[in-house]
Structure formats: structure tokens, C-alpha cells
């Protein structure tokens, strides 16, 4: 009897923890003013900015630090600021800063919460014109305005709490964590497509040719080589899939060239 009672109490506690996590997640839902998407966010823009600034030095260090050519950095700043000043990004509370990284091996660009945006020299050196640079930076601005990092943090915290509750209630924490990971991967693909769409909009508003985003996708596809992971097992959509969505966005926004 005593053992059964203890298991019942553990189960009730576990259910309560899971319920708390789900209720908290639902209560934090808000409509993103830049995308119209309803999201669960548990931090303010000021907190996003602080997180981005805190982690920016370490992220730069992982890629060999900043590229030493101030002329190229000024070029990145000019295009990035074009995109900010001519779009809704200007009206946001975020503090956008653009960083060209020294890394000449890793073809990549990424954004931290709050507006810290990075592009490696390896990717920059592959880009063929201003429009392609604008496409990469516009995509990363889209991640910031889409609050994608903040949303992932909130979901990660929710699934950690659910996992803890499942462990207390019946030892199923590992399964709950697995479900959370699958959801995070799925949302990652959606985030990329949403950022592509936002990037196209920002390019058009700032006077850049959005068709050059197709060239960026072709560069990424060639860089990945023939042994790319299939789309379902990656947090990024296949470049071919992204090209089709980019064409749809260009048509949606009525770009005529």
C-alpha cells in the first residue's frame, strides 16, 4: 500500500509539472508584429538584445575572430544598414550589427537574438554581387524579426520541464525529450523558409534584385556537395526546395525587375 501510494503521488506530481509547462507555454503566446505568426515567447526584446550581445564575442571567436579588412567590413555594414533603414526592421527595438568573420573554410551566416548578425569570409567570398550579399543579410534579419531564437528557447525550456515531469511521474523523460527535439527540427525548417520570404521582401524594399537569392541557394547547394543530408533529417530545407519557395515569394510580392 505504501509503495502504491508513493507511486500515485509521484504520478500526480509529474502530471502537475507537465500541466504547468503546457499552461505556461499557452499563456506566453503572442502575435509577432513583423510576421503575424502566433508564437510562444518568454523573453522581452531587451532580453533578446542582451543575450545576443553576451554571446557575440564567443561566436566570433569560434570562427577565428573578425575579418581584419575594415574596407570589407564597411561594405557589409552598408548593405546591412540599407536593409534595416528601408524596411520594418528600422521600426523594431533591435540593435542590428553586422560582422564579417575571418573563417575562410566554413560557408555560413547566422543571427543571434536581438540583431547580432554574422557572415563568414568563406561565404562572402563565394557571393557574386551586392544583391546576393543583401540576400544573405536580409535572410538573417528575418531570423531576428521572426524571433526564431527566442521561440526555440521557450520551446526548449517547455520540453525540459515536461521531460522532468515525465521522469518524476513514470520514467518517460527520454521519450518526451525526443518529441521536443523533433518539434525543434521541424520548426527550424519553417524558420528558414519564413526568413527566406522576409529576406525577399526586404531586398525588394531596399532596391536589390531578389532573384539573386536563387544564386545564393545554388552556392549553398554546391558547397554542401553530393552527400547532403536529406531534408527531413536537417534543420535546413533542401536548397532546391528553398528555390521553389523563393520563386513563389518573388511572385507574391509582385517583383517585375
PASEBA-1860 file (N, C-alpha, C; in nm, 3 decimals):
! residues 257
1> XXXXXXXX> 0.083/-0.121/0.000/0.000/0.000/0.000/0.086/0.125/0.000 ~ 0.186/0.123/0.083/0.270/0.242/0.093/0.341/0.269/-0.038 ~ 0.390/0.158/-0.100/0.460/0.175/-0.227/0.366/0.226/-0.335 ~ 0.245/0.169/-0.339/0.148/0.216/-0.438/0.110/0.361/-0.416 ~ 0.097/0.401/-0.290/0.065/0.540/-0.262/0.174/0.635/-0.306 ~ 0.300/0.591/-0.287/0.411/0.674/-0.330/0.415/0.692/-0.480 ~ 0.385/0.582/-0.553/0.382/0.592/-0.698/0.271/0.685/-0.744 ~ 0.155/0.678/-0.673/0.044/0.766/-0.710/0.081/0.912/-0.690
9> XXXXXXXX> 0.150/0.941/-0.579/0.192/1.080/-0.553/0.291/1.127/-0.658 ~ 0.386/1.038/-0.694/0.482/1.074/-0.800/0.411/1.102/-0.930 ~ 0.312/1.020/-0.962/0.237/1.041/-1.086/0.165/1.174/-1.084 ~ 0.102/1.207/-0.973/0.031/1.334/-0.962/0.126/1.452/-0.975 ~ 0.242/1.441/-0.912/0.342/1.548/-0.923/0.388/1.563/-1.067 ~ 0.414/1.449/-1.131/0.457/1.453/-1.270/0.354/1.518/-1.360 ~ 0.228/1.479/-1.342/0.120/1.539/-1.421/0.112/1.689/-1.396 ~ 0.129/1.730/-1.269/0.122/1.872/-1.236/0.234/1.950/-1.303
17> XXXXXXXX> 0.355/1.892/-1.305/0.469/1.959/-1.370/0.444/1.974/-1.519 ~ 0.395/1.866/-1.582/0.366/1.872/-1.726/0.257/1.975/-1.754 ~ 0.152/1.975/-1.673/0.044/2.071/-1.692/0.094/2.214/-1.676 ~ 0.181/2.236/-1.578/0.239/2.369/-1.558/0.314/2.416/-1.682 ~ 0.394/2.325/-1.739/0.471/2.360/-1.858/0.381/2.396/-1.975 ~ 0.274/2.318/-1.994/0.183/2.344/-2.106/0.105/2.473/-2.086 ~ 0.059/2.497/-1.963/-0.016/2.620/-1.934/0.073/2.742/-1.952 ~ 0.196/2.732/-1.904/0.290/2.844/-1.919/0.316/2.872/-2.065
25> XXXXXXXX> 0.331/2.765/-2.145/0.356/2.782/-2.287/0.239/2.852/-2.355 ~ 0.117/2.811/-2.321/-0.002/2.871/-2.382/-0.018/3.017/-2.339 ~ 0.013/3.047/-2.213/-0.006/3.183/-2.163/0.095/3.281/-2.221 ~ 0.207/3.229/-2.274/0.310/3.316/-2.331/0.291/3.342/-2.480 ~ 0.180/3.299/-2.537/0.160/3.316/-2.681/0.134/3.462/-2.714 ~ 0.195/3.508/-2.822/0.176/3.644/-2.869/0.193/3.648/-3.021 ~ 0.133/3.747/-3.082/0.144/3.762/-3.227/0.268/3.844/-3.261 ~ 0.352/3.789/-3.345/0.472/3.860/-3.388/0.432/3.979/-3.473
33> XXXXXXXX> 0.469/4.102/-3.434/0.425/4.221/-3.508/0.487/4.233/-3.648 ~ 0.591/4.156/-3.677/0.661/4.167/-3.805/0.622/4.057/-3.903 ~ 0.569/3.947/-3.850/0.535/3.834/-3.936/0.388/3.794/-3.926 ~ 0.321/3.834/-3.817/0.183/3.792/-3.795/0.171/3.653/-3.738 ~ 0.282/3.585/-3.715/0.282/3.449/-3.661/0.257/3.452/-3.511 ~ 0.171/3.362/-3.463/0.148/3.349/-3.319/0.256/3.257/-3.262 ~ 0.330/3.306/-3.163/0.443/3.233/-3.107/0.436/3.230/-2.956 ~ 0.509/3.136/-2.898/0.528/3.132/-2.753/0.667/3.189/-2.723
41> XXXXXXXX> 0.670/3.305/-2.660/0.795/3.375/-2.631/0.798/3.406/-2.482 ~ 0.910/3.380/-2.418/0.919/3.408/-2.274/1.027/3.510/-2.240 ~ 1.063/3.593/-2.338/1.162/3.698/-2.309/1.125/3.824/-2.385 ~ 1.169/3.938/-2.332/1.142/4.068/-2.393/1.248/4.097/-2.500 ~ 1.222/4.194/-2.590/1.325/4.234/-2.686/1.456/4.276/-2.618 ~ 1.444/4.342/-2.503/1.565/4.383/-2.431/1.646/4.262/-2.386 ~ 1.577/4.157/-2.344/1.648/4.035/-2.305/1.711/3.966/-2.426 ~ 1.641/3.969/-2.541/1.698/3.912/-2.664/1.826/3.986/-2.701
49> XXXXXXXX> 1.822/4.119/-2.693/1.940/4.200/-2.726/2.055/4.165/-2.632 ~ 2.025/4.154/-2.503/2.129/4.123/-2.404/2.191/3.986/-2.430 ~ 2.108/3.888/-2.465/2.160/3.754/-2.493/2.251/3.757/-2.615 ~ 2.208/3.828/-2.720/2.290/3.838/-2.841/2.425/3.903/-2.815 ~ 2.424/4.013/-2.740/2.548/4.082/-2.709/2.640/3.997/-2.622 ~ 2.580/3.921/-2.531/2.660/3.837/-2.442/2.732/3.727/-2.518 ~ 2.667/3.669/-2.618/2.723/3.554/-2.688/2.799/3.592/-2.815 ~ 2.789/3.716/-2.859/2.853/3.755/-2.985/3.005/3.735/-2.983
57> XXXXXXXX> 3.078/3.776/-2.879/3.224/3.757/-2.881/3.264/3.610/-2.894 ~ 3.196/3.522/-2.822/3.231/3.380/-2.828/3.201/3.322/-2.966 ~ 3.090/3.365/-3.027/3.057/3.316/-3.160/3.161/3.361/-3.262 ~ 3.206/3.485/-3.249/3.309/3.534/-3.340/3.439/3.457/-3.320 ~ 3.474/3.429/-3.194/3.598/3.358/-3.164/3.597/3.218/-3.224 ~ 3.482/3.154/-3.225/3.472/3.019/-3.282/3.504/3.019/-3.432 ~ 3.494/3.134/-3.495/3.521/3.144/-3.638/3.648/3.226/-3.666 ~ 3.739/3.223/-3.571/3.868/3.288/-3.592/3.869/3.437/-3.569
65> XXXXXXXX> 3.763/3.492/-3.511/3.755/3.635/-3.487/3.701/3.709/-3.608 ~ 3.708/3.841/-3.602/3.657/3.925/-3.709/3.757/3.935/-3.823 ~ 3.707/3.950/-3.944/3.794/3.967/-4.060/3.865/4.101/-4.047 ~ 3.997/4.108/-4.070/4.073/4.229/-4.038/4.060/4.343/-4.138 ~ 3.997/4.322/-4.253/3.989/4.425/-4.356/3.869/4.517/-4.327 ~ 3.896/4.638/-4.283/3.790/4.731/-4.248/3.710/4.776/-4.370 ~ 3.771/4.773/-4.486/3.701/4.811/-4.609/3.588/4.712/-4.638 ~ 3.617/4.584/-4.623/3.514/4.483/-4.645/3.407/4.489/-4.536
73> XXXXXXXX> 3.449/4.515/-4.413/3.351/4.527/-4.305/3.258/4.645/-4.331 ~ 3.312/4.757/-4.379/3.229/4.872/-4.411/3.130/4.840/-4.522 ~ 3.173/4.758/-4.617/3.086/4.715/-4.726/2.968/4.633/-4.672 ~ 2.997/4.538/-4.582/2.892/4.458/-4.519/2.797/4.548/-4.439 ~ 2.855/4.644/-4.366/2.773/4.737/-4.288/2.680/4.817/-4.378 ~ 2.730/4.862/-4.493/2.649/4.946/-4.583/2.527/4.870/-4.633 ~ 2.548/4.748/-4.678/2.435/4.671/-4.730/2.339/4.633/-4.617 ~ 2.394/4.591/-4.504/2.309/4.556/-4.391/2.225/4.673/-4.346
81> XXXXXXXX> 2.284/4.790/-4.337/2.211/4.909/-4.293/2.109/4.953/-4.397 ~ 2.138/4.932/-4.526/2.038/4.957/-4.630/1.911/4.877/-4.601 ~ 1.929/4.751/-4.572/1.816/4.663/-4.547/1.739/4.703/-4.422 ~ 1.810/4.747/-4.320/1.743/4.789/-4.196/1.666/4.918/-4.217 ~ 1.730/5.018/-4.279/1.671/5.150/-4.289/1.552/5.157/-4.385 ~ 1.544/5.065/-4.478/1.437/5.069/-4.578/1.324/4.970/-4.551 ~ 1.326/4.907/-4.434/1.225/4.805/-4.404/1.172/4.821/-4.263 ~ 1.081/4.731/-4.227/1.022/4.733/-4.094/1.126/4.712/-3.985
89> XXXXXXXX> 1.244/4.660/-4.021/1.349/4.641/-3.921/1.386/4.771/-3.852 ~ 1.373/4.883/-3.924/1.406/5.014/-3.867/1.315/5.048/-3.751 ~ 1.191/4.999/-3.754/1.093/5.032/-3.651/1.100/4.938/-3.531 ~ 1.183/4.835/-3.542/1.192/4.738/-3.434/1.284/4.790/-3.323 ~ 1.276/4.730/-3.203/1.365/4.772/-3.094/1.505/4.710/-3.104 ~ 1.528/4.625/-3.204/1.654/4.553/-3.211/1.768/4.640/-3.259 ~ 1.887/4.607/-3.213/2.009/4.682/-3.248/2.091/4.597/-3.345 ~ 2.076/4.623/-3.473/2.140/4.539/-3.574/2.286/4.577/-3.592
97> XXXXXXXX> 2.371/4.476/-3.581/2.514/4.491/-3.607/2.558/4.375/-3.695 ~ 2.643/4.404/-3.793/2.683/4.305/-3.892/2.833/4.279/-3.879 ~ 2.869/4.151/-3.879/3.007/4.113/-3.854/3.057/4.019/-3.963 ~ 3.168/4.056/-4.026/3.234/3.967/-4.122/3.340/3.889/-4.045 ~ 3.329/3.756/-4.047/3.417/3.670/-3.970/3.535/3.623/-4.053 ~ 3.647/3.597/-3.985/3.771/3.560/-4.052/3.763/3.421/-4.116 ~ 3.680/3.334/-4.067/3.672/3.194/-4.110/3.660/3.183/-4.263 ~ 3.762/3.123/-4.326/3.761/3.110/-4.471/3.736/2.965/-4.515
105> XXXXXXXX> 3.689/2.882/-4.421/3.660/2.742/-4.451/3.513/2.707/-4.439 ~ 3.443/2.772/-4.348/3.304/2.739/-4.318/3.211/2.835/-4.390 ~ 3.134/2.784/-4.485/3.039/2.868/-4.558/2.912/2.878/-4.474 ~ 2.894/2.995/-4.411/2.782/3.006/-4.318/2.750/3.152/-4.289 ~ 2.628/3.174/-4.246/2.584/3.302/-4.191/2.480/3.270/-4.085 ~ 2.472/3.351/-3.981/2.378/3.322/-3.873/2.349/3.449/-3.796 ~ 2.242/3.443/-3.717/2.200/3.559/-3.639/2.176/3.517/-3.495 ~ 2.217/3.600/-3.402/2.184/3.583/-3.262/2.061/3.667/-3.229
113> XXXXXXXX> 1.993/3.636/-3.120/1.877/3.718/-3.083/1.915/3.864/-3.068 ~ 1.825/3.952/-3.105/1.845/4.095/-3.080/1.917/4.171/-3.188 ~ 1.973/4.103/-3.292/2.028/4.177/-3.404/2.175/4.159/-3.434 ~ 2.243/4.069/-3.364/2.384/4.041/-3.395/2.389/3.941/-3.512 ~ 2.441/3.987/-3.627/2.439/3.907/-3.750/2.581/3.884/-3.799 ~ 2.609/3.760/-3.841/2.743/3.720/-3.879/2.742/3.654/-4.017 ~ 2.849/3.678/-4.092/2.871/3.608/-4.218/3.020/3.574/-4.226 ~ 3.049/3.451/-4.260/3.190/3.411/-4.269/3.251/3.460/-4.400
121> XXXXXXXX> 3.382/3.480/-4.397/3.451/3.519/-4.520/3.439/3.410/-4.626 ~ 3.432/3.284/-4.582/3.417/3.174/-4.677/3.290/3.189/-4.760 ~ 3.180/3.230/-4.696/3.056/3.253/-4.771/3.064/3.382/-4.851 ~ 3.112/3.487/-4.785/3.121/3.617/-4.855/3.201/3.605/-4.985 ~ 3.311/3.531/-4.982/3.398/3.520/-5.099/3.330/3.445/-5.214 ~ 3.224/3.370/-5.184/3.151/3.299/-5.289/3.042/3.385/-5.353 ~ 3.001/3.489/-5.285/2.892/3.573/-5.336/2.942/3.661/-5.449 ~ 2.856/3.683/-5.547/2.899/3.742/-5.673/2.861/3.888/-5.690
129> XXXXXXXX> 2.773/3.941/-5.608/2.731/4.080/-5.626/2.663/4.132/-5.499 ~ 2.631/4.262/-5.499/2.565/4.324/-5.384/2.433/4.257/-5.352 ~ 2.360/4.217/-5.456/2.228/4.160/-5.434/2.236/4.029/-5.356 ~ 2.335/3.947/-5.386/2.350/3.821/-5.313/2.391/3.846/-5.168 ~ 2.477/3.943/-5.145/2.511/3.980/-5.007/2.386/4.026/-4.934 ~ 2.305/4.110/-5.001/2.180/4.157/-4.941/2.087/4.041/-4.912 ~ 2.086/3.940/-5.000/2.001/3.824/-4.977/2.039/3.749/-4.851 ~ 2.168/3.730/-4.830/2.215/3.659/-4.711/2.182/3.740/-4.585
137> XXXXXXXX> 2.215/3.869/-4.586/2.192/3.952/-4.468/2.042/3.971/-4.442 ~ 1.963/3.986/-4.550/1.819/4.001/-4.534/1.757/3.877/-4.471 ~ 1.805/3.760/-4.512/1.759/3.635/-4.452/1.787/3.633/-4.302 ~ 1.907/3.677/-4.263/1.941/3.675/-4.120/1.863/3.780/-4.042 ~ 1.837/3.895/-4.102/1.749/3.993/-4.037/1.612/3.932/-4.015 ~ 1.568/3.850/-4.112/1.441/3.782/-4.098/1.437/3.690/-3.976 ~ 1.547/3.623/-3.948/1.552/3.537/-3.829/1.533/3.621/-3.702 ~ 1.594/3.739/-3.699/1.582/3.825/-3.580/1.439/3.874/-3.563
145> XXXXXXXX> 1.381/3.929/-3.671/1.245/3.980/-3.661/1.144/3.868/-3.643 ~ 1.177/3.750/-3.694/1.091/3.635/-3.673/1.098/3.579/-3.532 ~ 1.189/3.631/-3.450/1.208/3.587/-3.311/1.231/3.437/-3.302 ~ 1.301/3.382/-3.399/1.316/3.237/-3.407/1.399/3.182/-3.292 ~ 1.506/3.250/-3.255/1.587/3.202/-3.144/1.510/3.208/-3.013 ~ 1.436/3.317/-2.992/1.357/3.330/-2.869/1.251/3.222/-2.861 ~ 1.191/3.189/-2.975/1.090/3.085/-2.976/1.151/2.948/-2.946 ~ 1.269/2.922/-3.001/1.335/2.794/-2.974/1.372/2.781/-2.827
153> XXXXXXXX> 1.416/2.892/-2.766/1.449/2.889/-2.624/1.326/2.854/-2.542 ~ 1.212/2.917/-2.574/1.089/2.892/-2.499/1.046/2.747/-2.515 ~ 1.055/2.693/-2.636/1.015/2.554/-2.658/1.110/2.458/-2.589 ~ 1.240/2.490/-2.591/1.337/2.405/-2.525/1.310/2.399/-2.376 ~ 1.281/2.515/-2.315/1.252/2.518/-2.172/1.124/2.441/-2.141 ~ 1.023/2.453/-2.229/0.899/2.380/-2.206/0.923/2.230/-2.207 ~ 1.001/2.182/-2.306/1.022/2.038/-2.315/1.114/1.986/-2.204 ~ 1.204/2.072/-2.156/1.285/2.031/-2.042/1.197/2.011/-1.918
161> XXXXXXXX> 1.099/2.102/-1.900/1.008/2.090/-1.786/0.919/1.967/-1.801 ~ 0.868/1.944/-1.922/0.785/1.825/-1.946/0.867/1.699/-1.923 ~ 0.991/1.700/-1.969/1.078/1.584/-1.950/1.098/1.555/-1.802 ~ 1.118/1.662/-1.723/1.135/1.644/-1.579/1.009/1.586/-1.517 ~ 0.893/1.638/-1.559/0.767/1.587/-1.506/0.744/1.442/-1.543 ~ 0.781/1.405/-1.666/0.763/1.266/-1.709/0.855/1.173/-1.631 ~ 0.977/1.220/-1.600/1.070/1.139/-1.521/1.013/1.114/-1.382 ~ 0.958/1.220/-1.322/0.902/1.207/-1.187/0.782/1.114/-1.189
169> XXXXXXXX> 0.698/1.129/-1.295/0.573/1.055/-1.298/0.585/0.912/-1.344 ~ 0.686/0.878/-1.424/0.688/0.741/-1.471/0.809/0.702/-1.550 ~ 0.914/0.782/-1.544/1.037/0.744/-1.611/1.033/0.754/-1.763 ~ 0.952/0.849/-1.817/0.942/0.861/-1.962/1.004/0.991/-2.011 ~ 1.095/1.045/-1.936/1.157/1.171/-1.972/1.230/1.168/-2.103 ~ 1.296/1.056/-2.132/1.374/1.046/-2.254/1.283/1.055/-2.376 ~ 1.166/0.990/-2.369/1.073/0.996/-2.480/1.022/1.138/-2.500 ~ 0.992/1.208/-2.389/0.944/1.345/-2.401/1.049/1.434/-2.462
177> XXXXXXXX> 1.174/1.415/-2.425/1.282/1.494/-2.483/1.293/1.470/-2.633 ~ 1.272/1.342/-2.673/1.279/1.311/-2.815/1.172/1.382/-2.893 ~ 1.050/1.388/-2.837/0.942/1.460/-2.905/0.979/1.607/-2.919 ~ 1.035/1.665/-2.813/1.073/1.806/-2.820/1.175/1.831/-2.929 ~ 1.272/1.742/-2.943/1.375/1.759/-3.045/1.315/1.756/-3.184 ~ 1.220/1.664/-3.207/1.157/1.656/-3.337/1.083/1.785/-3.369 ~ 1.016/1.842/-3.269/0.943/1.967/-3.292/1.040/2.080/-3.323 ~ 1.151/2.084/-3.251/1.250/2.189/-3.276/1.305/2.179/-3.418
185> XXXXXXXX> 1.332/2.056/-3.465/1.384/2.039/-3.600/1.282/2.083/-3.703 ~ 1.155/2.050/-3.681/1.052/2.090/-3.776/1.038/2.240/-3.784 ~ 1.035/2.305/-3.669/1.025/2.450/-3.668/1.148/2.514/-3.729 ~ 1.264/2.449/-3.719/1.383/2.504/-3.781/1.366/2.519/-3.931 ~ 1.306/2.418/-3.995/1.284/2.427/-4.138/1.186/2.538/-4.172 ~ 1.079/2.549/-4.091/0.982/2.655/-4.114/1.045/2.793/-4.094 ~ 1.133/2.803/-3.995/1.202/2.930/-3.971/1.284/2.972/-4.092 ~ 1.355/2.876/-4.152/1.437/2.908/-4.269/1.351/2.958/-4.384
193> XXXXXXXX> 1.239/2.894/-4.408/1.152/2.935/-4.518/1.089/3.072/-4.489 ~ 1.052/3.096/-4.363/0.997/3.226/-4.328/1.102/3.335/-4.346 ~ 1.226/3.306/-4.308/1.333/3.405/-4.322/1.366/3.430/-4.469 ~ 1.358/3.326/-4.552/1.376/3.347/-4.696/1.271/3.444/-4.749 ~ 1.146/3.423/-4.708/1.037/3.508/-4.753/1.057/3.653/-4.706 ~ 1.095/3.669/-4.580/1.121/3.804/-4.528/1.239/3.867/-4.600 ~ 1.344/3.788/-4.625/1.460/3.840/-4.695/1.425/3.891/-4.833 ~ 1.337/3.819/-4.905/1.293/3.864/-5.037/1.221/3.997/-5.025
201> XXXXXXXX> 1.132/4.008/-4.927/1.059/4.134/-4.907/1.155/4.249/-4.877 ~ 1.254/4.223/-4.792/1.348/4.328/-4.755/1.434/4.370/-4.876 ~ 1.475/4.272/-4.957/1.555/4.304/-5.076/1.477/4.394/-5.171 ~ 1.351/4.362/-5.197/1.270/4.442/-5.288/1.253/4.583/-5.234 ~ 1.223/4.595/-5.106/1.203/4.727/-5.044/1.330/4.811/-5.045 ~ 1.445/4.746/-5.047/1.572/4.817/-5.040/1.639/4.834/-5.177 ~ 1.574/4.790/-5.283/1.626/4.813/-5.417/1.722/4.706/-5.467 ~ 1.721/4.588/-5.406/1.808/4.478/-5.453/1.725/4.377/-5.532
209> XXXXXXXX> 1.790/4.306/-5.621/1.723/4.209/-5.707/1.702/4.078/-5.630 ~ 1.576/4.045/-5.597/1.553/3.924/-5.516/1.582/3.795/-5.590 ~ 1.589/3.800/-5.722/1.619/3.679/-5.799/1.759/3.627/-5.769 ~ 1.845/3.714/-5.717/1.981/3.672/-5.684/1.984/3.578/-5.562 ~ 1.873/3.571/-5.488/1.866/3.473/-5.378/1.874/3.330/-5.433 ~ 1.827/3.312/-5.555/1.837/3.180/-5.617/1.984/3.144/-5.635 ~ 2.065/3.242/-5.675/2.208/3.219/-5.687/2.271/3.182/-5.554 ~ 2.226/3.245/-5.446/2.277/3.211/-5.312/2.246/3.065/-5.280
217> XXXXXXXX> 2.124/3.023/-5.310/2.087/2.883/-5.284/2.174/2.787/-5.365 ~ 2.205/2.824/-5.488/2.290/2.739/-5.571/2.431/2.731/-5.515 ~ 2.480/2.840/-5.457/2.611/2.840/-5.392/2.609/2.746/-5.272 ~ 2.503/2.754/-5.191/2.493/2.667/-5.073/2.481/2.521/-5.114 ~ 2.408/2.496/-5.220/2.393/2.358/-5.268/2.527/2.302/-5.315 ~ 2.601/2.383/-5.391/2.732/2.337/-5.439/2.829/2.317/-5.324 ~ 2.822/2.402/-5.224/2.912/2.391/-5.109/2.885/2.265/-5.029 ~ 2.757/2.224/-5.022/2.724/2.105/-4.945/2.773/1.978/-5.013
225> XXXXXXXX> 2.784/1.981/-5.146/2.833/1.864/-5.219/2.726/1.759/-5.236 ~ 2.762/1.647/-5.297/2.663/1.544/-5.330/2.613/1.462/-5.211 ~ 2.678/1.477/-5.096/2.642/1.395/-4.980/2.558/1.471/-4.879 ~ 2.474/1.561/-4.928/2.388/1.637/-4.838/2.295/1.544/-4.763 ~ 2.264/1.581/-4.637/2.163/1.508/-4.562/2.028/1.531/-4.629 ~ 1.941/1.431/-4.628/1.806/1.455/-4.681/1.733/1.559/-4.599 ~ 1.637/1.625/-4.660/1.571/1.739/-4.596/1.509/1.703/-4.463 ~ 1.447/1.586/-4.452/1.375/1.553/-4.329/1.467/1.536/-4.209
233> XXXXXXXX> 1.598/1.516/-4.231/1.689/1.495/-4.118/1.777/1.616/-4.092 ~ 1.742/1.729/-4.150/1.822/1.850/-4.135/1.733/1.963/-4.083 ~ 1.795/2.057/-4.013/1.719/2.174/-3.969/1.704/2.276/-4.081 ~ 1.768/2.253/-4.195/1.755/2.344/-4.308/1.687/2.272/-4.424 ~ 1.594/2.338/-4.492/1.534/2.277/-4.610/1.638/2.257/-4.719 ~ 1.613/2.160/-4.805/1.699/2.138/-4.920/1.701/2.265/-5.006 ~ 1.819/2.306/-5.056/1.825/2.427/-5.138/1.729/2.427/-5.255 ~ 1.705/2.311/-5.318/1.610/2.306/-5.429/1.470/2.342/-5.383
241> XXXXXXXX> 1.433/2.294/-5.265/1.303/2.329/-5.208/1.295/2.478/-5.179 ~ 1.402/2.533/-5.126/1.404/2.676/-5.095/1.395/2.760/-5.221 ~ 1.455/2.716/-5.330/1.449/2.791/-5.456/1.304/2.803/-5.503 ~ 1.229/2.695/-5.494/1.089/2.700/-5.536/1.010/2.797/-5.449 ~ 1.036/2.796/-5.319/0.965/2.888/-5.229/1.008/3.033/-5.255 ~ 1.134/3.053/-5.287/1.182/3.188/-5.318/1.113/3.241/-5.443 ~ 1.098/3.158/-5.543/1.027/3.199/-5.665/0.883/3.237/-5.634 ~ 0.820/3.161/-5.544/0.683/3.193/-5.504/0.678/3.328/-5.433
249> XXXXXXXX> 0.777/3.356/-5.347/0.780/3.485/-5.275/0.800/3.601/-5.372 ~ 0.888/3.584/-5.468/0.913/3.690/-5.567/0.784/3.722/-5.641 ~ 0.710/3.620/-5.678/0.583/3.639/-5.748/0.479/3.702/-5.655 ~ 0.477/3.656/-5.528/0.381/3.706/-5.433/0.396/3.856/-5.410 ~ 0.520/3.904/-5.404/0.544/4.046/-5.380/0.543/4.128/-5.510 ~ 0.513/4.065/-5.620/0.492/4.137/-5.745/0.617/4.198/-5.806 ~ 0.732/4.138/-5.780/0.856/4.194/-5.835/0.861/4.171/-5.987 ~ 0.887/4.281/-6.061/0.892/4.274/-6.207/1.034/4.294/-6.262
257> X> 1.127/4.337/-6.178/1.263/4.358/-6.228/1.284/4.500/-6.274
END
